[in-house]
């Protein structure tokens, strides 16, 4: 009788052991199928290597004050600064290579941005800051699916006043840093400047140091001003756009590495 009881107990033990092994294996398999968490990165890995910036220490942006509802999103963020200063109302001159399709530079710039923006994937967060005849202001906050609002805001710009590039770069940097916190340090961040002239007011180097401190890369497109612009030295990418077609291609370069972006869509059919 004791031998029978021992056999029964041994059988129960083996059943429990097999059940445990099956459950453990299923847990390990489920965990192995889960995608790895996104890797947190600083806003950029490559900043201009200039003597002016040698003493700038890139800070580790604190995330303990991230706004409520923040999520670890890997979304791409592109914040545009559009120069709507008085000189943009001028007709294209000799510096715009034979590009006389438009009566004013600002009209050609609006066309180029319109052609470009409709190629940008809808899940990319875009925002727009403008200085123009109506003053300096953010007209489109960073967000996804706002392409129509972006184009409408661009088309409503009226050229006038000065060129406060440095102040605008600082504000654009702050907007991207705030988004960096919302995404808990994940994703990509770019500040794109479209301008046709030199800055007025605060010197450019001050703004560049500010953006560099927070690791925000600057992409500049100089419209009909050639290579000689203050931002050429300090931008991760500087494109000299000598025509409005060049401006469109320069905008393309700012998002060329994006997934789902096909640069051949810009080719003439």
C-alpha positions as CSV (number, residue, x, y, z in Angstrom):
1,X,0.0,0.0,0.0
2,X,2.9,2.3,0.9
3,X,4.5,1.6,-2.5
4,X,1.3,2.5,-4.3
5,X,1.0,5.8,-2.3
6,X,4.6,6.7,-3.2
7,X,4.0,6.0,-6.9
8,X,0.9,8.3,-6.8
9,X,2.8,11.1,-5.1
10,X,5.7,10.8,-7.6
11,X,3.2,11.0,-10.5
12,X,1.6,14.1,-9.0
13,X,5.1,15.7,-8.6
14,X,6.0,14.9,-12.2
15,X,2.8,16.5,-13.5
16,X,3.4,19.6,-11.5
17,X,7.0,19.8,-12.7
18,X,5.9,19.4,-16.4
19,X,3.2,22.1,-15.9
20,X,5.7,24.5,-14.4
21,X,8.2,23.9,-17.3
22,X,5.5,24.6,-19.9
23,X,4.3,27.8,-18.2
24,X,7.9,29.0,-17.8
25,X,8.8,28.3,-21.5
26,X,5.6,30.1,-22.7
27,X,6.5,33.2,-20.6
28,X,10.0,33.3,-22.0
29,X,8.7,32.9,-25.6
30,X,6.2,35.7,-25.0
31,X,8.9,38.0,-23.7
32,X,11.2,37.2,-26.6
33,X,8.5,38.2,-29.1
34,X,7.9,41.7,-27.5
35,X,9.7,44.5,-29.4
36,X,12.6,46.1,-27.5
37,X,12.0,49.5,-26.0
38,X,13.1,52.5,-28.0
39,X,16.6,53.7,-27.4
40,X,16.7,57.2,-25.8
41,X,19.0,59.5,-27.7
42,X,20.1,63.1,-27.3
43,X,18.5,65.4,-29.8
44,X,21.5,65.1,-32.2
45,X,24.7,63.1,-32.5
46,X,26.5,65.6,-34.8
47,X,27.0,69.3,-34.2
48,X,29.2,71.7,-36.1
49,X,32.9,71.4,-35.2
50,X,33.7,75.1,-34.9
51,X,36.1,77.0,-32.7
52,X,33.3,79.2,-31.5
53,X,31.5,76.2,-30.1
54,X,34.5,74.5,-28.5
55,X,33.6,75.8,-25.0
56,X,30.0,74.9,-25.3
57,X,29.0,71.9,-23.1
58,X,25.9,70.0,-24.3
59,X,23.7,69.6,-21.2
60,X,21.7,66.5,-20.3
61,X,18.1,67.8,-20.6
62,X,16.3,66.9,-17.4
63,X,13.1,64.9,-17.9
64,X,11.8,65.0,-14.3
65,X,9.6,68.1,-15.3
66,X,8.1,66.4,-18.4
67,X,4.5,67.5,-18.8
68,X,1.7,65.2,-17.8
69,X,0.7,62.6,-20.5
70,X,4.3,62.4,-21.9
71,X,5.1,59.2,-23.8
72,X,8.2,57.6,-25.1
73,X,7.4,58.5,-28.7
74,X,10.1,58.1,-31.4
75,X,8.4,60.7,-33.7
76,X,10.5,62.9,-35.9
77,X,10.2,66.7,-35.1
78,X,11.0,69.4,-37.7
79,X,10.5,73.0,-36.6
80,X,10.7,75.6,-39.3
81,X,11.7,79.3,-39.1
82,X,10.5,81.2,-42.1
83,X,12.1,84.6,-43.0
84,X,9.2,86.9,-44.0
85,X,11.3,90.1,-43.7
86,X,11.0,93.0,-46.0
87,X,13.6,91.8,-48.4
88,X,11.5,88.8,-49.2
89,X,9.1,91.1,-51.0
90,X,11.8,92.1,-53.5
91,X,11.8,90.6,-57.0
92,X,14.3,87.8,-57.7
93,X,17.5,89.5,-58.7
94,X,20.7,88.4,-60.3
95,X,21.4,86.1,-57.3
96,X,18.4,84.0,-58.3
97,X,19.7,82.3,-61.4
98,X,17.3,83.1,-64.2
99,X,14.3,82.3,-61.9
100,X,11.9,85.0,-62.9
101,X,8.7,83.0,-62.6
102,X,7.6,84.8,-59.5
103,X,7.3,88.6,-58.9
104,X,8.7,88.4,-55.4
105,X,11.0,86.0,-53.6
106,X,8.4,85.3,-50.9
107,X,6.0,84.0,-53.6
108,X,8.6,81.6,-54.9
109,X,9.4,80.5,-51.4
110,X,5.8,79.8,-50.7
111,X,5.6,77.7,-53.8
112,X,8.7,75.7,-52.9
113,X,7.4,75.0,-49.4
114,X,4.1,74.0,-50.8
115,X,5.6,71.5,-53.1
116,X,7.9,70.1,-50.4
117,X,5.5,69.8,-47.5
118,X,3.0,67.6,-49.2
119,X,5.7,65.0,-49.6
120,X,6.4,64.9,-45.8
121,X,5.0,61.8,-44.1
122,X,1.9,62.8,-42.0
123,X,3.3,61.3,-38.8
124,X,6.2,63.7,-38.7
125,X,5.7,66.5,-36.2
126,X,6.1,69.9,-37.9
127,X,5.9,73.4,-36.5
128,X,6.3,76.9,-37.9
129,X,7.7,80.2,-36.5
130,X,7.5,83.3,-38.7
131,X,8.9,86.8,-38.5
132,X,7.2,89.1,-41.0
133,X,5.1,92.3,-41.4
134,X,2.8,90.9,-38.7
135,X,5.6,90.5,-36.2
136,X,7.3,87.5,-34.7
137,X,5.2,84.6,-33.7
138,X,4.6,80.8,-33.8
139,X,1.8,80.2,-36.3
140,X,1.8,76.4,-36.2
141,X,2.7,74.4,-33.0
142,X,4.6,71.2,-33.3
143,X,2.3,68.4,-34.2
144,X,1.4,65.6,-36.6
145,X,-1.3,65.7,-39.4
146,X,-1.2,69.5,-39.5
147,X,0.1,69.9,-43.1
148,X,-2.9,71.8,-44.3
149,X,-2.7,74.3,-41.5
150,X,1.0,74.7,-42.2
151,X,0.4,75.5,-45.8
152,X,-2.3,77.9,-45.0
153,X,-0.1,79.7,-42.5
154,X,2.7,80.0,-45.1
155,X,0.4,81.4,-47.7
156,X,-0.8,84.1,-45.3
157,X,2.6,85.5,-44.6
158,X,3.1,89.2,-45.6
159,X,6.7,90.3,-46.0
160,X,7.9,93.2,-43.9
161,X,10.2,94.4,-41.1
162,X,13.6,93.1,-40.0
163,X,15.3,89.7,-39.7
164,X,15.5,88.6,-36.1
165,X,17.1,85.3,-36.8
166,X,18.9,84.8,-33.5
167,X,15.8,85.4,-31.4
168,X,13.9,83.1,-33.6
169,X,16.5,80.3,-33.3
170,X,16.4,80.6,-29.5
171,X,12.6,80.2,-29.5
172,X,12.7,77.3,-32.0
173,X,15.2,75.6,-29.7
174,X,12.9,76.0,-26.7
175,X,10.0,74.5,-28.7
176,X,12.1,71.4,-29.7
177,X,13.4,71.0,-26.1
178,X,9.8,71.1,-24.8
179,X,8.9,68.4,-27.3
180,X,12.0,66.3,-26.3
181,X,10.6,66.3,-22.8
182,X,7.1,65.3,-24.0
183,X,8.6,62.3,-25.9
184,X,10.8,61.4,-22.8
185,X,14.0,61.9,-24.7
186,X,13.2,59.7,-27.7
187,X,12.8,60.7,-31.4
188,X,14.7,63.1,-33.7
189,X,14.8,66.9,-33.7
190,X,15.7,69.5,-36.3
191,X,15.5,73.2,-36.6
192,X,15.2,74.4,-40.2
193,X,15.9,78.0,-41.1
194,X,14.8,79.5,-44.5
195,X,16.2,83.0,-44.9
196,X,17.3,85.4,-47.6
197,X,19.4,87.8,-45.6
198,X,21.6,88.6,-42.7
199,X,20.3,88.8,-39.1
200,X,19.3,92.0,-37.4
201,X,19.4,92.4,-33.6
202,X,21.1,89.8,-31.5
203,X,24.2,88.3,-33.1
204,X,23.9,84.8,-34.6
205,X,26.7,83.2,-32.5
206,X,24.7,83.7,-29.3
207,X,21.7,81.8,-30.7
208,X,23.9,79.1,-32.1
209,X,25.6,78.5,-28.8
210,X,22.2,78.3,-27.1
211,X,21.0,75.7,-29.7
212,X,24.2,73.7,-29.4
213,X,24.0,73.6,-25.6
214,X,20.7,71.7,-25.9
215,X,22.0,69.6,-28.8
216,X,19.5,71.0,-31.4
217,X,20.9,70.8,-34.9
218,X,20.4,73.7,-37.3
219,X,19.7,73.2,-41.0
220,X,19.8,76.4,-43.0
221,X,18.7,77.2,-46.5
222,X,20.0,80.5,-47.8
223,X,17.7,81.8,-50.6
224,X,19.5,83.8,-53.3
225,X,22.4,84.9,-51.0
226,X,25.0,82.3,-51.9
227,X,27.4,80.8,-49.4
228,X,28.3,83.9,-47.5
229,X,25.9,83.8,-44.5
230,X,26.7,83.7,-40.8
231,X,24.8,80.5,-40.3
232,X,26.9,78.7,-42.9
233,X,29.6,78.2,-40.3
234,X,27.4,76.8,-37.6
235,X,24.7,74.7,-39.3
236,X,24.8,71.0,-39.6
237,X,23.7,71.5,-43.2
238,X,23.8,74.8,-45.2
239,X,22.2,74.8,-48.6
240,X,22.7,77.7,-51.0
241,X,19.4,78.0,-52.9
242,X,20.0,80.1,-56.1
243,X,16.5,79.4,-57.3
244,X,13.2,78.4,-56.0
245,X,13.7,74.9,-57.4
246,X,17.0,74.8,-55.3
247,X,15.0,75.8,-52.3
248,X,12.6,72.9,-52.8
249,X,15.5,70.5,-53.1
250,X,17.2,72.1,-50.0
251,X,14.1,71.4,-48.0
252,X,14.2,67.9,-49.2
253,X,17.7,67.4,-47.8
254,X,16.5,68.3,-44.3
255,X,14.4,65.1,-44.1
256,X,16.2,62.9,-46.6
257,X,17.0,60.2,-43.9
258,X,13.4,59.8,-42.9
259,X,11.8,56.4,-43.2
260,X,9.0,56.2,-45.9
261,X,10.5,59.3,-47.6
262,X,11.2,58.8,-51.3
263,X,13.3,61.6,-52.7
264,X,12.6,60.5,-56.2
265,X,9.0,61.8,-55.7
266,X,10.6,65.3,-56.2
267,X,11.9,64.4,-59.7
268,X,10.1,66.0,-62.6
269,X,7.7,63.6,-64.3
